[in-house]
């Protein structure tokens, strides 16, 4: 049976409270997170990756244009803007903070978080980009289709939560990603308002 490598207790005790909560949470869930079925379920969180979400926004934009549904067009444009801003925010975070991923903690008993500019995937846990993008798109879509707010936000929350069984992110990374996504969507909404983009009849027009 392979030896279980854990973070030394004295190392954990020296961490900040948020970090300690994260690493202890992962450690307590070790048996669950290392189960093959849970890992497989976690991989479903990849639906929140950049290509699928960009594809979704572009598909909605194309559909709204072909069907002459300006409200759907605006929602798709809002989603694209929010997504691009979310990508920029998460890149800024990852480019300035080095943090090991939970899977490394579970495999090697090692952990690191500090200011840094590493480009190594294993040190780019903070924040969760999948969560940032999913949350930004969900909030953006719900601006024009508020009746779906509960459903799309729940879907975004599930995508964020799945990053933990993936071993890709700590809970704190997921929360930070959600905050980044909310900020991104708010900025996108302000841009839409500044442009004055609005549906009129079968057309989408901008303020003169």
N, C-alpha and C positions, 0 to 999 in steps of 0.2 A: 504493500500500500504506500503511495507516495507521501512524502513528508509534507505536512501543512506548514507553510511559512506565513507567519503573522507579524504585523508591525509590533515592535517592542512597546510595552506599556509606557515606559518612561519617555519614549519618542512621542507617543500620542498625547501624553500629559502636557507637553510643551507647546502643543498646537493652539491656535486661536480657537475660540468656541465654535464658530461655524465649521471650521475644518474638522475639529474633533467630532462634531455631530455627524458629518459626512462619512468619515472613515470608520467610525464605530457602527454606523448604520449598515455600511457595506459588510463589515466584519460579522455582524450579527446575522446578516442574510446570506452568509457564505454558502451554507448547504443548499439553499434554494437557488441562488444565482449560478451555482456550478452544475445544476441539474441540466442535462441535455435538452429536455422539453422546454424549460424556462429560457434557455439560450435561443432556442428556435423561435419561441414566441417573441423574444426581444428583437430578433432580426426583422420582424414586421414593422418595427419603428423606422426602417429605412425608407418607408414611403414618404417620410418627411425630409428626404434628401433634396438637394437643389434641383436636379433634372426633373424628377416627377412633379414637383410643385410648380416649376416654371412651365412645364408642359401643360399642367392643369389650367394655369392662368391663360396661356396662349390658346388653348382649346376653347375656353369660355369666350375669349375675345373673338375668335373666328366664328364661333357659334352665334354670338350676339350680332356680329356684323352680317353674316349670311341670313339670319332670321329677322334682321332689322329690329332688334330689341336693344335700344339705346341704354336702358337701365343695366342690362347684363354687360354691355360694352363698358360702361363706366365702372362697374364692379370689377371687371377683369383688369382694366387699366389701374384701378386703385390697388388691386392685388399685386400686380407687377411692380408698381412703385414701392409698395410696402415691403415686398420681398427683396428687392434690390437694396433698399435701405437696411433691412435686417441683415443681409449678407455683409454689408459694409460694417455694421456695428459688431457683429460676431467676429469678423476678421480683425477688427481693431482690438477686441478683447484677447483673441488667441495670439495676436502678434505682440502683446505686451505682458501676458501672464503665462508662465510655464506651469503646467499642472499635469501630473501623471493621471492616467485613466484608471478607473476601478479595476479593470481586468489585470493590470500590472500589480496592483496591491494584492489581489487574490492569488496571483501566480508566484510572485517573488517576495511578497512581504515588504515591498518598498513603496515609498510615497515621497513626492516632492511638490511644493507649490511656492513660487516666488516670482518676482518681476523677471521677465526674460523675453527673448525674441526667438526662441527655438522654432524651427520649421518641422521638427520631427513630429509625426502624427501621434506618437505615444505621449507627447508633452503638450498636446493642444486640447485638453479636456474642457477648459473654461473659455467661454460659456458654451452651452449646447446650441449649435447652429440649427439642428433639426427642429428644436423647440422654438427657437426664435422665428424661423421661417413659417412653421405651421401656425403659430399664434398670430403672427402678422397677417397671414392670408385669411385666417378665420375671422379676425376682427374686421379686416377690410371688406370681406364679402358680406358680413352682417350689417355693415353700414347701409348698404343698398337693399339688403334683404333681411330686415330685422326679425322676421318671423322664423328664420332659421338660426338665430343667434345661439340658442341653447345647444342645438345639434352640432354646429360647426366648432363651437368652443369646446364642447365635450370631446370631439374628435381630435382637436389640437392637444388637449390635455392628455389624451391617451397616447398620442405620438410622443409627447414629452416624457410621460411615465415609462414608456417602453425603452427609453435610452438607458435606464438603470439596469434592467435585465440583459440588455445588449453588452453591458460592461463598458460602455462608452463614456458614461457621465455619472457624476455624483448628483445627489438631489440638489445641492447648491448650484451646480452647473445648469440644471434644468430650470430652476427658479430664475437664475440670471438670464437664461435664454428667453424665458417668458417675458421678463421685464424689457429686454431688448426688442422683442417682437411687438410689444405694446407701444413702445416709444416709436418704433419704425412706422407702425400703422398710423399713429397720431400725426407724425410728420407728413406722411403721404396724404392724409386727409386734409391737412392744411394746404398742401400743394394743390389738391383738387379744388379746394375752395378759392384759392388765389386765382387759379385759371378760370374758375367759374364754369367748370364742366357740368353740363346738365342735359338730361333728355328732354327733347321737344318733339312731340309727335313721334315720327319714326326715325328721327335723327338725334345725334349726340352733338351738341354745340358748345362752344366756349364763349365766355363773355367777351363782348367787343371791346 
